[in-house]
Amino acid sequence: MTWYFIFFFLSGFCSVLYELIWLRLSMAQFGVTTAMISIVLSVFMAGLGLGSWASGRWLRGTRGSFPALRVYGLIELMIGLSGIAVPYGLLWARHLLEKADFGSSLGYYMAAGIVVAVMLIPWCALMGATVPVGMRAIAQTQAEQATRSFSYLYSANVAGAIVGTTIPLLLIELLGFRGTARVGTAGNCLIAVSALALSLRARENRDITRMEESRAIPATIGGRHLLVLLFLSGLTCMGMEVVWVRRFTPYLGTVVYAFASILAVYLLATLIGSVVYRRRHSQSFTSNSVLWIVVAATALFPLISASPALEFDSLLRLFLGVAPFTALIGFITPMLVDRFSAGDSTKAGTAYAVNIIGCILGPLVAGFGLLPFMSERAALVLLTLPWFILGLAPLRPGAAARRTRIAVYACLAIICIIVVAGRGYDEEVGMHEKLLRDSTATVMATGVGMDKNLLVNGYGMTSLTTITKVMAHLPLAFLDRPPQSALVICFGMGTTFRALHSWAIPVTAVELVPSVPKMFGFYHSDAAAVLASPLSHVVIDDGRRYLERTRQQYDVITIDPPPPLQAAASSLLYSEEFYRAARKRLAPGGILQQWIPTTMEDDPVDMAAAARSLKNSFPYVRAFGDEFGVHFLCSERPLPPRTASELYSRMPKAAVQDLAEWEGDGNPDKTAFLQLETILQHELPIDRLVAASPATPALTDDRPINEYYAFRQWRAGKKPFADQNSE
């Protein structure tokens, strides 16, 4: 059995590795939107379910007449090919969609969903097929272990998945996405060769059909009831994962390591639960209602552990909130599958597929059906409700012993306390705050005066600062002609959008989160008038996807990605591929403005990577430093050496007043001039920025240097998984 553990450990590792890479490559090709992320994850899970169900049906027809271990090796070999094929397939699909003219984003994402499904489902189905085929191989070679083979393979697979949440992040930093995918290919090929070699010397009993058919589901609980419970465990656990991301983001941040931490804790606790089940096998648990009420109680732990009223380590918050519930799910899921299948690979395939269907629907229910309309606390309570109902069964008169009823009452008291006390940041809305929810995020505007802030999922995005005005006025003043149009990617508080509007030109803003532009009026008193202007246009879409979809040309494109520089998926707005898309949308002589929120002294590696990607993308690049970052101006034509007086003279009166709005002594002309003069005095040669870390490659979709930084932080003696914007 040791060999089977090794096979499924490596298989679990490779599966999570592929999931991380395929999701990210799909985001690069088709957009970083909630719709796209949901499509990829749903397709991945649907493929697993389809493969599990289909392989089970196929195994029923074969009647054990083939060497299953050999077939398993061939399946792993085919899965390994996906590490090479899928990246190229997604790139080809993007080029195919570029040639089509979609009238709306909806049409585009429907088409993208179809091509992603075509690209991924066959490979994911092969992954899903490994469990039933592996169970058949165990029945042929280790018949005495067959009755609980699913839980054994499940534990091994989860253990590998835990490693898959961490090691690939280091590999991506060193090798890039495609190089890391090839590591997955090597892992699958190693499994295949080993399994095929083992099959040549294994003694197999292929006449196992009668043995499998003779195993019956225990009479204490119906088979359909078991399937309902499996569906419920997948639905609630994956739905709660969406809630956990929002609940813990204020403490963990928005970097990739934060999301990996949630997944790692989830899987680690699941593994612990499955190991406990393996060691303490008991048929009575499925009919013990105390278990379900305990599940309901632990599902609500995030309400307390993520409460802003408590102060303790962020990882401890995560572990206390997530681990108890997921450990119970790790106990319950293999137990239910073992009981339903009793070692029958056909039945196990069906049971596992039902569980995966729940896993597909859970995030959709939570992300689109609950969180846009209610608090995280209410969403978590509703997702917990089915377990709560199951736990209430002992309260029926005469339905349970007194000890069981006391246990249920105790858990109910705990649940009531948690629900009442577990208020989150999204429910602490005061008179100087505004809160909106949508399928993408929970957005909160807070503060008064110049101390206003924008929080997305409880995490600070931006503040009122003149830097965001400079992002508009500096490139417009550098143009060799009067500007005719401008585009701002990432709306934020709307300061840059408003500054561009002061030039009396058509301005388009593209924002990913629908609720963010609705907060515009909280920060600027004239927001309604600006939005009502026929010159203003706000688009809810992925910024990069918009650049590839639109055919409009702009004199200035200014980009202000949300902080920190290391935020997950932020490199897609700093990569060479992004700049190529932006360059196509610039009018002749147009300027792209990019502010990098770090300095050469603070982060020479990320600065060098970003500067190199800009230098590789545009023939002419100038850089100007400020206290918190660097403004880059990029164009296909030379950028003239303008003086502060020349820049000032090119600005309309409304633009001068806007630039001086928050600075100076009441003289807008003097203030605007001094700000422009200060900026020009801090010009930085682009080659100097690149030379800050000469061995660092440019930022590309395949090498997101800024997002994956743990190894270099470790080498520098810094805390590797710290949130880079936590200060």
C-alpha positions in Angstrom: 0.0 0.0 0.0 3.0 2.3 0.4 3.4 2.6 -3.3 -0.2 3.7 -3.7 0.3 6.4 -1.0 3.3 7.7 -2.9 1.5 7.7 -6.2 -1.5 9.6 -4.9 0.6 12.0 -2.9 2.5 13.0 -6.0 -0.7 13.1 -8.0 -2.4 15.4 -5.4 0.7 17.7 -5.6 0.6 17.8 -9.4 -3.1 18.4 -9.5 -3.0 21.5 -7.2 0.1 22.7 -9.1 -1.8 22.5 -12.4 -4.9 24.2 -10.9 -2.8 27.2 -9.7 -1.0 27.6 -13.1 -4.1 27.0 -15.3 -6.1 29.5 -13.3 -3.4 32.2 -13.5 -2.7 31.6 -17.2 -6.5 31.8 -17.9 -6.6 35.1 -16.1 -3.7 36.4 -18.2 -5.4 35.4 -21.4 -9.1 36.2 -20.6 -9.2 38.6 -17.7 -9.0 38.9 -13.9 -12.7 38.9 -13.4 -15.0 37.1 -11.0 -16.7 35.5 -13.9 -13.5 34.2 -15.4 -12.2 32.9 -12.1 -15.5 31.1 -11.4 -15.5 29.6 -14.9 -12.0 28.1 -14.5 -12.5 26.7 -11.1 -15.9 25.3 -12.0 -14.5 23.7 -15.2 -11.7 22.2 -13.1 -14.0 20.7 -10.6 -16.6 19.7 -13.2 -13.8 17.8 -15.0 -12.9 16.0 -11.8 -16.5 15.0 -11.2 -17.0 13.9 -14.8 -13.9 11.8 -14.7 -14.8 10.2 -11.4 -18.3 9.3 -12.5 -17.4 8.2 -16.0 -14.5 6.0 -14.9 -16.7 4.4 -12.3 -19.3 3.6 -15.0 -16.5 2.2 -17.2 -15.1 0.0 -14.5 -18.6 -1.5 -13.9 -18.6 -2.7 -17.5 -15.0 -4.1 -17.5 -15.7 -6.6 -14.7 -12.1 -6.5 -13.6 -10.7 -8.0 -16.8 -7.7 -5.7 -17.1 -4.6 -4.7 -15.0 -5.9 -1.6 -13.3 -2.5 -0.5 -12.1 -1.2 -0.4 -15.7 -4.2 1.7 -16.8 -3.6 4.0 -13.8 0.0 4.5 -15.0 -1.2 5.4 -18.5 -3.7 7.9 -17.1 -1.0 9.6 -15.1 1.2 9.7 -18.2 -1.6 11.5 -20.2 -2.2 13.9 -17.3 1.5 14.8 -17.5 1.1 15.9 -21.1 -1.3 18.7 -19.9 1.6 20.5 -18.3 2.9 21.1 -21.8 -0.3 21.3 -23.8 -2.6 23.6 -21.7 -0.4 26.7 -21.7 -0.2 26.7 -25.5 -3.8 25.8 -25.8 -5.0 28.8 -23.7 -2.7 31.1 -25.7 -4.1 29.8 -29.0 -7.7 30.2 -27.6 -7.0 33.8 -26.7 -5.7 34.5 -30.3 -8.9 32.8 -31.6 -11.2 35.0 -29.5 -9.3 38.2 -30.5 -10.4 37.6 -34.1 -14.0 37.5 -33.1 -16.0 40.7 -32.6 -18.0 40.4 -29.4 -20.7 43.1 -28.8 -20.5 42.8 -25.0 -18.3 41.4 -22.2 -21.0 38.8 -21.5 -20.6 37.4 -25.0 -16.9 37.3 -24.6 -16.9 35.5 -21.3 -19.4 33.0 -22.6 -17.1 32.2 -25.5 -14.1 32.2 -23.1 -15.9 29.8 -20.8 -16.5 27.4 -23.8 -12.9 27.4 -24.9 -11.6 27.0 -21.3 -13.9 24.1 -20.9 -12.7 22.5 -24.1 -9.0 23.1 -23.0 -9.3 21.8 -19.4 -12.1 19.3 -19.0 -10.4 16.3 -20.7 -7.3 16.7 -18.5 -9.3 17.3 -15.4 -11.5 14.2 -16.2 -8.3 12.1 -16.3 -7.4 13.4 -12.9 -10.9 12.5 -11.6 -10.6 9.0 -13.0 -7.5 8.2 -11.0 -9.4 7.5 -7.8 -11.8 4.8 -9.0 -9.0 3.2 -11.1 -6.7 3.3 -8.1 -9.3 1.7 -6.0 -9.7 -1.1 -8.6 -5.9 -1.6 -8.6 -5.9 -2.0 -4.8 -8.8 -4.5 -5.1 -6.7 -6.5 -7.5 -3.4 -6.3 -5.7 -4.3 -5.7 -2.0 -7.8 -7.2 -1.7 -7.8 -7.1 2.1 -7.4 -3.3 2.0 -10.2 -2.7 -0.5 -13.1 -1.9 1.8 -11.6 1.4 2.9 -9.4 2.1 -0.1 -11.0 5.4 -0.9 -10.2 7.0 2.4 -6.6 5.8 2.1 -6.2 7.3 -1.4 -8.1 10.4 -0.3 -5.7 11.0 2.6 -2.6 10.5 0.3 -4.1 12.9 -2.3 -4.9 15.6 0.3 -1.4 15.3 1.8 0.1 15.9 -1.6 -2.3 18.8 -2.2 -1.0 20.5 1.0 2.5 20.4 -0.4 1.0 21.6 -3.7 -0.1 24.8 -2.1 3.4 25.8 -1.0 6.2 24.3 -3.2 4.8 25.5 -6.5 4.9 29.1 -5.2 8.6 28.8 -4.8 9.0 27.0 -8.2 7.1 29.8 -9.9 9.4 32.4 -8.4 12.4 30.5 -9.8 11.1 28.9 -13.0 8.0 30.8 -14.0 4.6 29.3 -14.7 5.6 27.2 -17.8 8.7 25.9 -16.1 6.7 24.9 -13.0 4.1 23.2 -15.2 7.0 21.1 -16.7 7.9 20.1 -13.1 4.3 18.8 -12.8 4.8 16.9 -16.1 7.9 15.3 -14.7 6.0 14.3 -11.5 3.2 12.6 -13.5 5.7 10.8 -15.7 7.5 9.5 -12.7 4.2 8.2 -11.3 3.4 6.6 -14.6 6.8 4.8 -15.0 6.7 3.6 -11.4 3.1 2.3 -11.7 3.8 0.6 -14.9 7.0 -1.0 -13.5 5.1 -2.1 -10.4 2.3 -3.6 -12.5 4.7 -5.9 -14.2 5.6 -7.7 -11.0 2.4 -7.3 -9.0 0.2 -10.3 -8.5 -3.3 -9.3 -9.5 -6.7 -10.8 -8.9 -8.8 -9.6 -11.8 -11.9 -11.6 -11.0 -13.2 -9.1 -8.4 -16.6 -8.2 -9.8 -18.5 -10.6 -7.5 -16.5 -9.4 -4.5 -17.4 -5.8 -5.2 -21.1 -6.5 -6.0 -21.4 -8.5 -2.7 -20.5 -5.5 -0.6 -23.7 -3.7 0.5 -24.2 -0.3 2.1 -24.9 -0.8 5.8 -28.6 -0.9 6.6 -28.3 1.8 9.3 -28.5 4.6 6.7 -29.7 4.8 3.2 -27.4 5.2 0.2 -29.3 8.3 -1.1 -28.9 9.9 2.3 -25.2 9.4 2.1 -25.0 11.0 -1.3 -27.0 14.0 0.1 -24.5 14.4 2.9 -21.6 14.2 0.4 -23.2 16.9 -1.7 -23.8 19.0 1.3 -20.2 18.7 2.6 -18.9 19.9 -0.8 -21.4 22.7 -1.1 -20.9 24.2 2.3 -17.2 23.8 2.6 -16.4 25.4 -0.8 -19.0 28.0 -0.3 -17.5 28.9 3.1 -14.1 29.2 1.5 -15.3 32.2 -0.5 -16.5 33.7 2.8 -13.2 33.0 4.5 -11.3 34.9 1.8 -13.3 38.0 2.5 -13.3 37.5 6.2 -9.6 37.1 6.6 -8.3 39.4 3.9 -8.0 42.4 6.4 -5.5 40.3 8.4 -3.7 38.3 5.7 -3.5 40.8 2.9 -4.0 40.3 -0.8 -0.7 38.6 -1.7 -0.7 35.1 -3.2 0.8 33.7 0.0 -2.3 34.8 1.9 -4.6 32.8 -0.3 -2.2 29.9 -0.2 -2.3 30.0 3.6 -6.1 29.7 3.6 -5.9 26.7 1.2 -3.0 25.1 3.2 -4.8 25.3 6.5 -7.9 24.0 4.9 -6.1 21.0 3.4 -4.0 20.3 6.5 -7.0 20.1 8.7 -8.8 18.0 6.1 -5.8 15.6 6.2 -5.9 15.4 10.0 -9.6 14.6 9.9 -9.2 11.9 7.4 -6.3 10.3 9.3 -8.4 10.3 12.5 -11.1 8.6 10.6 -8.7 5.9 9.3 -7.5 5.2 12.8 -10.9 5.4 14.5 -13.2 3.7 12.0 -16.8 3.6 13.3 -20.1 3.1 11.5 -22.1 4.8 14.2 -21.0 8.3 13.4 -23.3 8.8 10.4 -26.3 8.2 12.7 -25.1 10.3 15.6 -26.7 13.7 15.3 -24.3 15.3 17.7 -21.7 15.2 15.0 -23.8 17.4 12.7 -24.5 20.0 15.4 -20.7 20.1 16.2 -20.1 20.6 12.5 -22.5 23.5 12.6 -20.8 25.1 15.6 -17.3 24.8 14.2 -18.4 26.2 10.9 -19.1 29.5 12.7 -15.7 29.8 14.3 -14.5 32.3 11.7 -17.0 34.8 13.1 -15.1 34.9 16.3 -11.5 34.3 15.1 -11.8 37.1 12.5 -13.5 39.5 14.7 -11.9 43.0 14.8 -12.6 43.1 18.5 -9.9 40.5 19.1 -6.2 41.0 18.6 -3.8 38.1 17.9 -1.6 36.7 15.2 -3.2 36.6 11.7 -2.2 33.0 11.0 -3.6 31.9 14.4 -6.8 33.6 13.5 -7.0 31.6 10.3 -6.1 28.3 12.0 -8.6 28.7 14.8 -11.3 29.8 12.4 -10.9 27.3 9.6 -9.2 24.1 11.0 -11.9 22.7 13.3 -14.6 22.7 10.6 -12.4 21.4 7.8 -11.0 18.7 10.0 -14.5 17.5 10.6 -15.2 17.6 6.8 -12.0 15.6 6.3 -13.4 13.0 8.7 -16.9 13.0 7.2 -16.1 12.9 3.5 -14.0 9.7 3.3 -16.3 8.0 5.9 -19.3 8.6 3.7 -17.6 7.5 0.5 -16.3 4.4 2.2 -19.7 3.5 3.6 -21.4 4.1 0.3 -18.9 2.2 -1.8 -17.6 -0.4 0.6 -14.5 -0.7 -1.7 -16.6 -0.8 -4.9 -14.7 1.6 -7.3 -17.9 2.1 -9.4 -19.9 3.4 -6.4 -16.9 5.4 -5.1 -16.7 7.2 -8.5 -20.4 8.1 -8.2 -20.1 9.3 -4.6 -17.0 11.4 -5.3 -18.7 13.0 -8.3 -21.7 14.0 -6.1 -19.3 15.6 -3.6 -17.6 17.5 -6.4 -20.9 18.8 -7.8 -21.4 20.3 -4.3 -17.9 21.8 -4.6 -18.8 23.4 -7.9 -22.1 24.9 -6.7 -20.7 26.1 -3.3 -18.6 29.1 -4.5 -21.4 30.1 -7.0 -24.0 30.1 -4.2 -21.8 32.1 -1.8 -20.2 34.5 -4.4 -23.2 35.3 -6.4 -26.2 34.3 -4.3 -25.3 35.4 -0.8 -22.3 37.8 -0.4 -23.7 40.5 -2.8 -26.8 40.9 -0.6 -25.8 40.2 3.0 -22.9 40.4 5.5 -20.3 37.7 5.8 -21.8 36.7 9.1 -25.2 36.1 7.6 -23.8 34.2 4.6 -21.8 31.9 6.9 -24.9 31.3 9.1 -27.0 30.4 6.0 -24.3 28.0 4.7 -24.2 26.4 8.2 -28.0 26.0 8.3 -28.2 22.5 6.7 -25.9 21.1 9.4 -27.8 22.9 12.0 -31.1 21.3 10.8 -29.5 17.8 10.8 -28.3 18.4 14.4 -31.8 19.3 15.6 -33.1 15.8 15.0 -32.4 14.7 18.7 -34.7 17.4 19.9 -37.7 15.5 18.7 -39.5 13.9 21.7 -38.2 10.4 22.3 -35.7 10.6 19.4 -32.5 10.6 21.4 -31.1 9.7 24.8 -30.8 12.4 27.5 -27.0 12.6 27.1 -27.3 13.3 23.4 -29.9 16.0 23.9 -27.7 17.7 26.5 -24.8 17.7 24.0 -27.0 19.2 21.3 -28.3 21.9 23.7 -24.7 22.8 24.7 -23.7 23.2 21.0 -26.8 25.3 20.3 -25.8 27.6 23.2 -22.3 28.0 21.7 -23.8 28.7 18.2 -26.0 31.5 19.6 -23.1 33.1 21.4 -20.9 33.0 18.3 -23.6 34.4 16.0 -24.4 37.3 18.4 -20.7 38.1 19.1 -19.2 37.5 15.7 -19.5 40.9 14.1 -17.1 41.5 11.2 -15.4 44.6 9.9 -18.2 44.8 7.2 -20.8 45.3 10.0 -18.9 48.1 11.8 -20.4 50.9 9.7 -20.5 54.3 11.4 -21.8 57.7 10.4 -18.7 58.5 8.4 -18.7 55.3 6.5 -20.4 53.7 3.5 -20.6 50.1 2.5 -21.5 48.3 -0.7 -21.4 44.6 -1.7 -21.2 42.8 -5.0 -20.1 39.5 -6.4 -16.5 40.6 -6.5 -15.9 42.2 -3.2 -17.2 44.1 -0.1 -16.3 47.7 -0.5 -16.2 50.2 2.3 -15.5 54.0 2.3 -14.3 55.4 5.6 -13.0 58.6 7.2 -13.5 62.3 7.1 -11.7 65.2 5.3 -8.3 64.2 3.9 -8.2 61.1 6.0 -10.7 59.2 3.9 -9.9 55.6 2.8 -11.1 53.0 0.4 -11.2 49.4 1.6 -11.9 46.4 -0.6 -12.6 43.3 1.4 -11.4 45.2 4.5 -8.0 45.9 2.9 -6.9 49.5 2.3 -6.6 50.4 -1.4 -5.8 54.1 -1.6 -6.2 57.5 0.1 -6.6 61.1 -1.0 -3.2 62.1 -2.3 -1.8 64.5 -4.9 0.2 61.6 -6.4 -3.0 60.3 -8.1 -3.5 63.8 -9.6 0.1 63.8 -11.0 -0.8 60.5 -12.7 -3.2 62.5 -14.9 -1.6 66.0 -15.3 2.0 65.0 -16.0 1.4 62.8 -19.1 -1.2 65.2 -20.5 1.1 68.2 -20.1 4.0 66.2 -21.8 2.0 65.6 -25.0 3.2 67.2 -28.2 -0.4 68.3 -29.0 -3.6 69.2 -27.2 -5.1 66.0 -25.8 -8.2 64.6 -27.3 -9.0 61.6 -25.0 -7.7 59.7 -22.0 -8.1 56.3 -20.3 -7.5 55.4 -16.6 -7.3 51.8 -15.6 -8.3 51.2 -11.9 -10.8 53.8 -10.7 -9.9 53.8 -7.0 -11.3 56.9 -5.3 -11.7 58.5 -8.7 -9.1 61.2 -8.1 -7.2 60.4 -11.3 -10.4 60.1 -13.3 -11.5 63.5 -11.9 -8.1 65.1 -12.7 -8.3 63.9 -16.3 -11.8 65.3 -16.6 -10.5 68.8 -15.6 -8.8 68.9 -19.1 -12.3 68.9 -20.7 -11.6 65.8 -22.8 -13.5 62.5 -23.1 -12.3 60.2 -20.2 -12.9 56.5 -19.9 -12.3 54.7 -16.6 -12.1 50.9 -16.3 -12.7 49.3 -12.9 -12.8 45.6 -11.9 -15.0 45.9 -8.8 -18.6 47.3 -9.6 -19.1 48.9 -6.2 -15.9 51.0 -6.3 -17.1 53.7 -8.7 -20.3 54.0 -6.7 -18.1 55.3 -3.8 -16.9 58.3 -5.9 -19.3 60.8 -4.2 -18.0 59.8 -0.8 -14.6 61.3 -1.7 -15.4 64.1 -4.0 -18.3 66.5 -3.7 -18.5 67.1 -7.4 -18.6 63.4 -8.3 -22.1 63.5 -9.5 -21.5 66.3 -11.9 -18.3 64.6 -13.2 -20.1 61.3 -13.8 -23.1 63.1 -15.4 -20.8 64.8 -18.0 -21.1 63.5 -21.5 -17.3 63.3 -21.5 -17.3 60.7 -18.8 -17.5 56.9 -19.3 -17.1 54.2 -16.7 -16.6 50.6 -17.7 -16.8 47.6 -15.3 -14.3 45.1 -16.7 -10.8 43.8 -16.4 -8.5 46.6 -17.6 -6.3 44.4 -19.7 -9.3 42.7 -21.3 -10.8 46.1 -22.1 -7.6 47.2 -23.9 -7.8 44.0 -26.0 -11.5 44.4 -26.7 -11.8 48.1 -27.5 -10.7 49.6 -30.8 -10.6 53.2 -29.5 -7.3 55.2 -29.4 -6.2 57.3 -26.5 -3.7 60.1 -26.1 -3.0 59.1 -22.6 -3.4 55.8 -20.7 -2.7 56.0 -17.0 -2.6 52.9 -14.8 -2.9 52.9 -11.0 -3.0 49.2 -9.8 -4.2 48.7 -6.2 -1.5 48.3 -3.6 0.6 46.5 -2.5 3.0 46.1 -5.5 3.0 42.4 -4.5 -0.8 42.0 -4.7 -2.1 38.8 -6.3 -2.5 39.2 -10.1 -1.1 42.7 -10.1 1.8 41.7 -12.4 -0.8 41.3 -15.2 -0.9 45.2 -15.2 2.9 45.5 -15.2 3.9 42.8 -17.7 5.4 43.1 -21.1 2.2 41.5 -22.5 0.0 44.1 -20.9 2.2 46.9 -22.2 1.9 45.5 -25.7 -1.9 45.6 -25.5 -1.8 49.2 -24.1 0.6 50.3 -26.9 -1.9 49.3 -29.5 -4.5 51.5 -27.9 -2.3 54.6 -27.8 -2.8 57.2 -30.5 0.3 58.2 -32.5 2.6 60.1 -30.0 0.4 59.0 -27.1 1.8 58.5 -23.6 1.4 55.6 -21.2 1.8 56.7 -17.6 2.6 54.0 -15.0 3.2 54.7 -11.3 5.1 52.0 -9.5 4.4 52.2 -5.8 7.9 51.6 -4.5 11.3 53.1 -4.7 14.6 51.8 -5.9 16.0 51.9 -2.4 13.0 50.1 -0.8 12.7 47.3 -3.4 15.4 47.3 -6.1 14.3 43.9 -7.5 10.7 44.7 -8.2 11.7 48.2 -9.5 14.3 46.7 -11.8 11.8 44.1 -13.1 9.1 46.7 -13.8 11.6 49.2 -15.3 13.0 46.5 -17.6 9.5 45.5 -18.8 8.7 49.1 -19.7 12.1 49.6 -21.4 11.5 46.4 -23.4 8.0 47.6 -24.4 8.6 51.2 -25.4 11.4 52.9 -27.3 11.2 56.0 -25.1 10.8 55.9 -21.4 11.3 58.7 -18.8 11.0 58.2 -15.0 10.4 60.7 -12.2 10.6 59.8 -8.5 8.4 61.0 -5.7 8.4 60.1 -2.0 6.5 56.8 -2.4 7.2 55.6 -5.9 8.2 56.4 -9.5 6.2 57.9 -12.4 7.0 56.4 -15.8 6.1 58.1 -19.0 6.4 55.8 -22.1 5.8 56.5 -25.7 6.7 55.5 -29.3 8.0 59.0 -29.9 10.7 60.9 -28.0 9.4 62.7 -24.9 10.6 66.4 -25.2 12.8 67.8 -22.3 10.1 70.2 -21.1 10.6 72.7 -18.3 8.2 73.3 -15.5 7.1 76.5 -17.1 6.3 74.7 -20.3 4.3 72.1 -18.6 2.4 74.6 -16.6 1.6 76.7 -19.7 0.0 73.7 -21.4 -2.4 73.1 -18.5 -5.9 74.6 -18.6 -7.0 76.6 -15.6 -9.2 73.9 -14.2 -6.3 71.4 -14.3 -4.1 73.9 -12.5 -6.7 74.3 -9.8 -7.1 70.5 -9.5 -3.4 69.9 -9.1 -3.1 72.5 -6.4 -6.3 71.5 -4.6 -4.7 69.8 -1.6 -1.4 71.6 -1.5 0.1 75.0 -1.2 -0.9 78.3 0.5 -4.0 79.2 -1.5 -2.2 80.3 -4.7 -3.0 77.5 -7.2 -0.7 78.9 -10.0 2.3 79.0 -7.7 1.5 75.6 -6.1 1.0 73.8 -9.5 4.2 75.3 -10.8 6.3 74.2 -7.8 4.9 70.7 -7.9 5.8 70.3 -11.6 9.3 71.7 -10.9 9.8 69.3 -8.0 8.8 66.3 -10.2 11.2 67.3 -12.9 14.1 67.7 -10.5 13.7 64.1 -9.5 14.1 62.5 -12.9 15.7 59.0 -12.7 17.6 57.4 -15.7 15.8 54.3 -16.8 19.1 52.4 -17.0 19.9 53.3 -13.4 16.6 51.7 -12.3 17.3 48.5 -14.3 20.8 48.4 -12.9 19.5 48.3 -9.4 19.1 44.6 -9.9 20.8 43.7 -13.2 20.2 40.0 -13.0 16.4 40.4 -12.5 14.4 39.5 -15.7 11.6 41.7 -16.9 8.1 41.3 -15.6 6.1 39.0 -17.9 3.0 36.9 -17.6 5.2 33.9 -17.1 7.6 35.5 -14.6 5.5 37.6 -12.2 8.6 38.8 -10.2 6.7 41.1 -7.9 4.1 38.6 -6.7 6.4 35.7 -5.9 9.1 36.9 -3.6 9.4 34.4 -0.7 12.7 32.8 -1.8 14.5 36.2 -2.3 13.0 37.5 0.9 14.4 34.4 2.7 17.8 34.9 1.2 17.7 38.5 2.3 16.9 37.5 5.9 13.4 38.9 5.8 10.1 37.4 6.9 9.2 35.6 3.6 5.4 35.5 3.8 4.8 38.9 5.4 2.2 41.1 3.8 4.3 43.7 2.0 1.8 46.5 2.6 1.1 45.7 6.3 2.7 48.8 7.6 
